[in-house]
Amino acid sequence: MRTLPALDLHAHIEPAIAAHELTALGAAVFAVTRSLGEAEAALRRNDPTTVWGVGCHPGLLSAQRDFSPNQFAGLLDATAFAGEVGLDGKSRVPMTTQLMTFWSVLEALRDKPRIATIHSYLATSKVLDLLAAAGLAGIVLHWWLGSPTETARAVELGCYFSINAAMLRRDDILRSIPIDRVFTETDHPFGDRTSRSIRQPGAVSDVEMALATMHGLSKEMIRIQLWRNLRTAVSELGVGAMLPKELRSHLAAV
């Protein structure tokens, strides 16, 4: 089997970054956007190992204010990935506004299924309620901090979970997530509060090692499993043709 690159399901990257810098990461990165304007700029790119998402961050007042359901749905035509979207219980954005935006996003995803990375900080129960009502596949709960009961509910709903270094302290939660529902992420540049240095997109080696130890597998087998999980989600959603050619070749190899 060919050597698979690291898989980062959630990173914040400036759309103006030079293409060679992304390629030099040596990883497959799903890059979220925080607003529809940022998404529009990002989706003009054509990167061999980076998938750009359509997002509207629940913590960003300007993004929520300017959100257009029609524009969001239209931008989905250019990508297999939606994010970052969701709810934030600490946001200055009124929860009523967040709920309207998030439900519009979920309605668009019912019509155009995509891999979707979901923000749920201090709003895990509300997020799960809306996901249950929408009945979507391909949902990835980013930096999940739900209770054991909520985690079990999310698993029952068919959700995936993207794990970053900051989550490794939640051993109780991680052990309750099936290995076939796991992805790795960095949440660059926000997701590693255990280090003074900024973690680069795709730098998930320590997370892979922690998962390997937890599940009694080699690090190499964990990476293969992560790619198999992506293959399952992509197949379920029917979005394989929308991914960059290089990523499609990796999926075909697992």
N, C-alpha and C positions, 0 to 999 in steps of 0.2 A: 504494500500500500504506500502511496506517495506520502511525503511529510506534510501534515496539515498545519496551516498557520493558526496562531491563537485567534480566538473568537471573542470579540468585544461587542455585546449587544446594546450598549448604551454609553455614548461618549459625546461631549459637547465640543465641536470643532468649528472654528471660524470658516465660513464658506469661501473666504478669500485666500485660504492657505494654498501654498504651492503644491501642485500635484506630486512632485517628487518627494516632498516631505511625508505625504500619506503613504506612498509606496515604500518608503524607507522604514516605515514602522514594522513591516513584515507580518502584518496581522490583517484579518478581515474585520472591519469596523463598521458598525451601524451608527451613523452620526445623526443625533437628534437635532431638531431646530426648536427654537422657543417661540417663534411667531410665524405667521404666514408670509410676511415679507422676507424673513430670513430663509424660509423654505423655498420661496420662489427663486431667490438668488442661488441657493445650493443646488437646486434641481436643474440648473443650466449646465452643471458640471457633468463629466463623464469619466469617473474614476474606476480603475480596474479592480480595486479591493475595498472600496468604501461605498456603502449604501446610505444615501441621504434620506432623512425622514421629513414628513409634513407634521409640524407640531404647533401647539398653542399652550404654552406653559401656564399652569393654574396660578403660579405666583407672580406673573408678570402682568401688571395692570394694563399697560398699553396693548399687549398682545390680545388680552381678553376683550378689551374695548373695541379693537379693530377686527375681531374675528368675524368671518363671513362663512356660513355653512356652504354656500355655493362655491366659493373660492377654495375652501378646504377640499371639497369633493372633487373639484376640477384638478387640483394639484395631485391628488391620489393617482390620477391616470399616468403619472410619470415615475412612479416608484412602487416598490413592494413593501414599503415601510412607513408607518405612522408613529410619530412621537417627537417631542414629549407631550403627552396629554394626560388629563386626569383631574384630581382634586387635591387641594392643599388646605388643611384645617388651620394653618397659621398665616395664610395669605391675607394681604390687604384687600384683595378682590372679594367683593361680597359673595357668599356661598351661593346665593340665588343665581348670580351671573355665572359662576363656575359650573353649576349644575346644568344651566341651559347650554353652555358651550360644550360640556362633556357629552351631554345627551345628543347634541347635534353631530358630534364626532362619531359616536357609536352608531347613530342612524346611517351616517355616510359609510361606515365600515360594514354595516349589514348589506349595503348595496355593492360595495367594492371591498371584499375581504382583503386585509393586509396584516402582516406582522405588526403588532402595536405595542409599544412600550408605555406603561401606565404609571403615573406618579400618584401616590396615595398617602402622603405624609399627614398624619393626624386625621385621616379621613378614610381609613381602611374599610370600615363597615359600610359607609355610603358608597364607596367605589364598588364593593362586592354586590351591593343591592342593584346598582345600575348594570353591572356586568351580567347579573342573573337575569335581569329584565331583557337585556339585549340579546343574550344567547349567542355570543360570538365565539369563534375559534381564533387561535393565533394570538391570544392575549399574553403579554409578558409583564408580570408585576415587577417593576424596577425598584431596587433597594427596599424590599418588603419588610415592614416592621409590625405586621399584624400579630394578634394573639395566637396561641395554638389552635383555639377553636376557629378563628378566622382563617388560619392557614389551611386547616382541614376543609373548610368550606371552599376556599379558592382551588384546592386540589380537585375537589368534587366538581367544580365548575369547569375544569379542564385547563386552568391557567398554567402558564410557565412562570418561572421565577429567575430573574437575573441577579447573580450574587457578586458583590464586590468585597474588597478587603475589609471595609468597615463592618460588614455583616458577619464576619467570621466569629465574632464574640457571641452571636446568637446560636450557639450549638444546639439548643433545644429545638429551635425552629428549623434549622438546616437538616437535622436528622429526620424531621417529619415530611420533608419534601422528597418525593420519589426522584431517583437519579435521571429518569427519562423526562423530567419536567424542568431540568436545570439548564441555565446558561451562565456564562461569566460576563462581567461588565467591569468597567473602570469608573464610569460616571466622571471621566476627565472633564474639568480639573477639580471636581468637588468631592470625589468619592473616597479619598484615602486620608482620613483624619488621624491615622496612626503614624504618619510620616510628615516631616517638615518639607520634604520635596514633593513637587507635583508629579503624580503618576502619569506616564504617557499613555495615550490610547493604545489598547492592545496589550498592556503590561499586566497580564492576569496570571502569571506563572505561580505566584504564591497561593492564589485562590484555587487554581487547579490542584496544587499539591495538597492543600487542606481538604479538598473534596476527595482526592485519592486516598488520603489517610482515613477519612471518615468512612469511606465505602470499601476499604480493603482492596483497592485497585491501584494499578500503576498510573502515574501521571499521563502517560501516553494513552492509556485506555480511557481515561477521563476525557481527554481532548477528542478522541474518536467518538465517544458518547455524546459530547456537546454538538458535534457536527451531525451526528445521527438525529439528535433532537431537532436541529434546524431543518434537516431533510424532511422529518415528519411534519413539522409545522408548515413548511413550504408546500409539501405535497397536499396537505389538508386544505390549504388555502388556494392552491392552484396558481401561485405567483412565481414559479420557478423561472419562467421566460423573462421576467422583469429584472432578474438579478444580473449583475455583471458576469461576463463569460467565465472569468477566472473562478468566481465563487460557484458557478454552476458545475465547473469541472471538479471542484473539491467535493461537492455534494454527490456527484456521480461516483466518486471513488469510495464512498463509505457505505 
